Amino acid sequence: MNILHPEYIVDSNQTPKSVVLPINEWREILSAIEELEDIKAYDEAKLTSDEIIPFDQALNEIDTDVSS
């Protein structure tokens, strides 16, 4: 990630209340968060003892459930 360029919004006591970032920096942060969430979901899925089925089979089963 690149260096961030935050701007702070402060109250009358100069206590920081909010942060403003350039939109591109914010998008980079969101992208990093989404990637971390994907990694976490993958790690959690690997820990389960659920049966692993091929993706196409899963889609077929979902289609069957929706059609019922």
ROZA-539817 format. One record per residue: residue in three letters; x, y, z of N, C-alpha, C in turn. Coordinates in Angstrom, 1 decimal. Each point is the difference from the previous one (the first is absolute). Example, Ala and Ser with C-alpha at 12.3 -4.5 7.8 and 13.67 -1.06 7.14 Angstrom:
{type->ALA; n.u->13.2; n.v->-5.7; n.w->7.8; ca.u->-0.9; ca.v->1.2; ca.w->0.0; c.u->0.9; c.v->1.2; c.w->0.0}
{type->SER; n.u->-0.4; n.v->1.1; n.w->-0.7; ca.u->0.9; ca.v->1.1; ca.w->0.0; c.u->-0.8; c.v->1.1; c.w->0.8}
***
This chain:
{type->MET; n.u->0.8; n.v->-1.2; n.w->0.0; ca.u->-0.8; ca.v->1.2; ca.w->0.0; c.u->0.9; c.v->1.2; c.w->0.0}
{type->ASN; n.u->-0.5; n.v->1.0; n.w->-0.6; ca.u->0.7; ca.v->1.3; ca.w->-0.1; c.u->-0.1; c.v->0.8; c.w->1.3}
{type->ILE; n.u->0.8; n.v->1.0; n.w->0.1; ca.u->-0.1; ca.v->0.9; ca.w->1.2; c.u->-1.3; c.v->0.7; c.w->0.0}
{type->LEU; n.u->-0.7; n.v->0.1; n.w->1.1; ca.u->-1.2; ca.v->0.7; ca.w->0.1; c.u->0.2; c.v->1.5; c.w->0.2}
{type->HIS; n.u->-1.0; n.v->0.7; n.w->-0.5; ca.u->0.0; ca.v->1.5; ca.w->0.2; c.u->-1.3; c.v->0.4; c.w->0.7}
{type->PRO; n.u->-0.1; n.v->-0.3; n.w->1.3; ca.u->-1.3; ca.v->0.3; ca.w->0.7; c.u->-0.1; c.v->1.5; c.w->0.3}
{type->GLU; n.u->-1.2; n.v->0.5; n.w->0.0; ca.u->-0.3; ca.v->1.3; ca.w->0.6; c.u->-1.0; c.v->-0.2; c.w->1.1}
{type->TYR; n.u->0.3; n.v->0.7; n.w->1.1; ca.u->-0.8; ca.v->-0.2; ca.w->1.2; c.u->-1.0; c.v->1.1; c.w->0.2}
{type->ILE; n.u->-1.2; n.v->-0.4; n.w->0.4; ca.u->-1.0; ca.v->1.0; ca.w->0.4; c.u->-0.1; c.v->0.0; c.w->1.5}
{type->VAL; n.u->0.2; n.v->1.2; n.w->0.6; ca.u->0.1; ca.v->0.0; ca.w->1.5; c.u->-1.1; c.v->0.9; c.w->0.5}
{type->ASP; n.u->-0.3; n.v->-0.2; n.w->1.3; ca.u->-1.1; ca.v->0.8; ca.w->0.7; c.u->0.7; c.v->1.2; c.w->0.5}
{type->SER; n.u->-0.8; n.v->0.8; n.w->0.8; ca.u->0.5; ca.v->1.3; ca.w->0.5; c.u->1.1; c.v->-0.2; c.w->1.0}
{type->ASN; n.u->0.2; n.v->-1.2; n.w->0.5; ca.u->1.1; ca.v->-0.3; ca.w->0.9; c.u->1.2; c.v->-0.6; c.w->-0.7}
{type->GLN; n.u->0.0; n.v->0.0; n.w->-1.3; ca.u->1.0; ca.v->-0.6; ca.w->-0.9; c.u->0.1; c.v->-1.5; c.w->0.2}
{type->THR; n.u->-1.0; n.v->-0.6; n.w->0.4; ca.u->-0.1; ca.v->-1.5; ca.w->0.1; c.u->-0.4; c.v->-0.5; c.w->-1.3}
{type->PRO; n.u->0.8; n.v->-0.9; n.w->-0.6; ca.u->-0.4; ca.v->-0.6; ca.w->-1.3; c.u->-1.3; c.v->-0.8; c.w->0.1}
{type->LYS; n.u->-0.9; n.v->0.3; n.w->-1.0; ca.u->-1.3; ca.v->-0.6; ca.w->0.0; c.u->-0.2; c.v->-0.8; c.w->-1.3}
{type->SER; n.u->0.6; n.v->0.3; n.w->-1.1; ca.u->-0.2; ca.v->-0.6; ca.w->-1.2; c.u->1.3; c.v->0.0; c.w->-0.9}
{type->VAL; n.u->0.1; n.v->-0.8; n.w->-0.9; ca.u->1.1; ca.v->-0.1; ca.w->-0.9; c.u->-0.5; c.v->0.1; c.w->-1.5}
{type->VAL; n.u->0.7; n.v->0.8; n.w->-0.8; ca.u->-0.4; ca.v->0.1; ca.w->-1.4; c.u->1.3; c.v->-0.5; c.w->-0.8}
{type->LEU; n.u->-0.3; n.v->-0.9; n.w->-0.9; ca.u->1.1; ca.v->-0.6; ca.w->-0.8; c.u->-0.3; c.v->0.3; c.w->-1.5}
{type->PRO; n.u->1.0; n.v->0.1; n.w->-0.8; ca.u->-0.3; ca.v->0.0; ca.w->-1.5; c.u->-0.7; c.v->-1.3; c.w->-0.4}
{type->ILE; n.u->-0.9; n.v->0.1; n.w->-0.9; ca.u->-0.8; ca.v->-1.1; ca.w->-0.4; c.u->0.8; c.v->-1.2; c.w->-0.4}
{type->ASN; n.u->1.1; n.v->0.2; n.w->-0.7; ca.u->0.8; ca.v->-1.1; ca.w->-0.5; c.u->0.6; c.v->-0.8; c.w->1.2}
{type->GLU; n.u->0.4; n.v->0.7; n.w->1.0; ca.u->0.6; ca.v->-0.6; ca.w->1.2; c.u->-1.1; c.v->-0.8; c.w->0.7}
{type->TRP; n.u->-1.2; n.v->0.6; n.w->0.1; ca.u->-1.2; ca.v->-0.7; ca.w->0.6; c.u->-0.3; c.v->-1.3; c.w->-0.8}
{type->ARG; n.u->0.0; n.v->0.0; n.w->-1.3; ca.u->-0.2; ca.v->-1.1; ca.w->-0.8; c.u->1.0; c.v->-1.1; c.w->0.2}
{type->GLU; n.u->1.3; n.v->0.4; n.w->0.2; ca.u->1.0; ca.v->-1.0; ca.w->0.3; c.u->-0.2; c.v->-0.7; c.w->1.3}
{type->ILE; n.u->-0.4; n.v->0.8; n.w->1.0; ca.u->-0.3; ca.v->-0.5; ca.w->1.4; c.u->-1.2; c.v->-1.0; c.w->-0.1}
{type->LEU; n.u->-1.1; n.v->0.3; n.w->-0.8; ca.u->-1.1; ca.v->-0.9; ca.w->-0.1; c.u->0.4; c.v->-1.3; c.w->-0.7}
{type->SER; n.u->0.8; n.v->0.2; n.w->-1.0; ca.u->0.5; ca.v->-1.2; ca.w->-0.8; c.u->0.8; c.v->-0.9; c.w->1.0}
{type->ALA; n.u->0.9; n.v->0.6; n.w->0.8; ca.u->0.8; ca.v->-0.8; ca.w->0.9; c.u->-0.9; c.v->-0.7; c.w->1.0}
{type->ILE; n.u->-1.0; n.v->0.7; n.w->0.5; ca.u->-1.0; ca.v->-0.6; ca.w->1.0; c.u->-0.7; c.v->-1.2; c.w->-0.6}
{type->GLU; n.u->-0.5; n.v->0.2; n.w->-1.3; ca.u->-0.7; ca.v->-1.1; ca.w->-0.7; c.u->0.9; c.v->-1.2; c.w->-0.2}
{type->GLU; n.u->1.3; n.v->0.2; n.w->-0.3; ca.u->0.9; ca.v->-1.1; ca.w->-0.2; c.u->0.3; c.v->-0.7; c.w->1.3}
{type->LEU; n.u->0.1; n.v->0.7; n.w->1.1; ca.u->0.2; ca.v->-0.6; ca.w->1.3; c.u->-1.3; c.v->-0.8; c.w->0.4}
{type->GLU; n.u->-1.2; n.v->0.5; n.w->-0.3; ca.u->-1.2; ca.v->-0.8; ca.w->0.3; c.u->0.0; c.v->-1.3; c.w->-0.8}
{type->ASP; n.u->0.4; n.v->0.1; n.w->-1.3; ca.u->0.1; ca.v->-1.2; ca.w->-0.8; c.u->0.9; c.v->-1.0; c.w->0.6}
{type->ILE; n.u->1.2; n.v->0.4; n.w->0.4; ca.u->1.0; ca.v->-0.9; ca.w->0.6; c.u->-0.6; c.v->-0.6; c.w->1.3}
{type->LYS; n.u->-0.6; n.v->0.8; n.w->0.8; ca.u->-0.6; ca.v->-0.5; ca.w->1.2; c.u->-1.1; c.v->-1.1; c.w->-0.3}
{type->ALA; n.u->-0.8; n.v->0.3; n.w->-0.9; ca.u->-1.1; ca.v->-1.0; ca.w->-0.4; c.u->0.6; c.v->-1.3; c.w->-0.5}
{type->TYR; n.u->1.1; n.v->0.2; n.w->-0.8; ca.u->0.7; ca.v->-1.2; ca.w->-0.5; c.u->0.6; c.v->-0.8; c.w->1.1}
{type->ASP; n.u->0.6; n.v->0.7; n.w->0.9; ca.u->0.6; ca.v->-0.7; ca.w->1.2; c.u->-1.0; c.v->-0.7; c.w->0.8}
{type->GLU; n.u->-1.2; n.v->0.6; n.w->0.2; ca.u->-1.0; ca.v->-0.6; ca.w->0.8; c.u->-0.6; c.v->-1.2; c.w->-0.7}
{type->ALA; n.u->-0.1; n.v->0.1; n.w->-1.3; ca.u->-0.6; ca.v->-1.1; ca.w->-0.8; c.u->1.0; c.v->-1.2; c.w->0.0}
{type->LYS; n.u->1.2; n.v->0.2; n.w->0.0; ca.u->1.0; ca.v->-1.1; ca.w->0.1; c.u->0.0; c.v->-0.7; c.w->1.3}
{type->LEU; n.u->-0.5; n.v->0.6; n.w->1.1; ca.u->-0.1; ca.v->-0.6; ca.w->1.3; c.u->-1.2; c.v->-0.9; c.w->0.2}
{type->THR; n.u->-1.0; n.v->0.2; n.w->-0.9; ca.u->-1.2; ca.v->-0.8; ca.w->0.2; c.u->0.2; c.v->-1.4; c.w->-0.6}
{type->SER; n.u->-0.8; n.v->-0.9; n.w->0.5; ca.u->0.0; ca.v->-1.4; ca.w->-0.5; c.u->-1.1; c.v->-0.2; c.w->-1.0}
{type->ASP; n.u->-0.5; n.v->1.0; n.w->-0.6; ca.u->-1.1; ca.v->-0.1; ca.w->-1.0; c.u->0.5; c.v->-0.7; c.w->-1.2}
{type->GLU; n.u->-0.9; n.v->-0.7; n.w->-0.7; ca.u->0.4; ca.v->-0.7; ca.w->-1.2; c.u->0.3; c.v->1.1; c.w->-1.1}
{type->ILE; n.u->1.1; n.v->-0.3; n.w->-0.7; ca.u->0.4; ca.v->0.9; ca.w->-1.1; c.u->-0.6; c.v->-0.5; c.w->-1.3}
{type->ILE; n.u->-0.7; n.v->0.9; n.w->-0.7; ca.u->-0.6; ca.v->-0.4; ca.w->-1.3; c.u->0.4; c.v->0.9; c.w->-1.1}
{type->PRO; n.u->0.0; n.v->-0.4; n.w->-1.2; ca.u->0.4; ca.v->0.9; ca.w->-1.1; c.u->-1.0; c.v->1.1; c.w->-0.1}
{type->PHE; n.u->0.5; n.v->1.2; n.w->-0.5; ca.u->-0.7; ca.v->1.2; ca.w->-0.2; c.u->-1.3; c.v->-0.3; c.w->-0.8}
{type->ASP; n.u->0.2; n.v->-0.6; n.w->-1.2; ca.u->-1.2; ca.v->-0.3; ca.w->-0.8; c.u->-1.1; c.v->-0.8; c.w->0.7}
{type->GLN; n.u->0.4; n.v->-1.0; n.w->0.8; ca.u->-0.9; ca.v->-0.8; ca.w->0.7; c.u->-0.8; c.v->0.9; c.w->1.0}
{type->ALA; n.u->0.8; n.v->0.9; n.w->0.7; ca.u->-0.7; ca.v->0.9; ca.w->0.9; c.u->-1.0; c.v->0.9; c.w->-0.7}
{type->LEU; n.u->0.3; n.v->0.5; n.w->-1.1; ca.u->-0.9; ca.v->0.8; ca.w->-0.8; c.u->-1.3; c.v->-0.8; c.w->-0.4}
{type->ASN; n.u->0.2; n.v->-1.2; n.w->-0.4; ca.u->-1.1; ca.v->-0.9; ca.w->-0.4; c.u->-0.9; c.v->-0.3; c.w->1.2}
{type->GLU; n.u->0.6; n.v->-0.2; n.w->1.2; ca.u->-0.8; ca.v->-0.2; ca.w->1.2; c.u->-0.8; c.v->1.2; c.w->0.4}
{type->ILE; n.u->0.7; n.v->1.2; n.w->-0.2; ca.u->-0.7; ca.v->1.2; ca.w->0.4; c.u->-1.2; c.v->0.2; c.w->-1.0}
{type->ASP; n.u->0.2; n.v->-0.2; n.w->-1.3; ca.u->-1.1; ca.v->0.1; ca.w->-1.0; c.u->-1.1; c.v->-0.9; c.w->0.3}
{type->THR; n.u->0.3; n.v->-1.2; n.w->0.5; ca.u->-1.0; ca.v->-1.0; ca.w->0.3; c.u->-0.8; c.v->0.4; c.w->1.2}
{type->ASP; n.u->0.7; n.v->0.6; n.w->1.0; ca.u->-0.7; ca.v->0.5; ca.w->1.2; c.u->-0.9; c.v->1.1; c.w->-0.3}
{type->VAL; n.u->0.4; n.v->0.9; n.w->-0.9; ca.u->-0.8; ca.v->1.2; ca.w->-0.3; c.u->-1.2; c.v->-0.4; c.w->-0.8}
{type->SER; n.u->0.2; n.v->-1.0; n.w->-0.9; ca.u->-1.1; ca.v->-0.5; ca.w->-0.8; c.u->-1.1; c.v->-0.7; c.w->0.8}
{type->SER; n.u->0.4; n.v->-0.6; n.w->1.1; ca.u->-1.0; ca.v->-0.8; ca.w->0.8; c.u->-1.0; c.v->0.9; c.w->0.7}
***
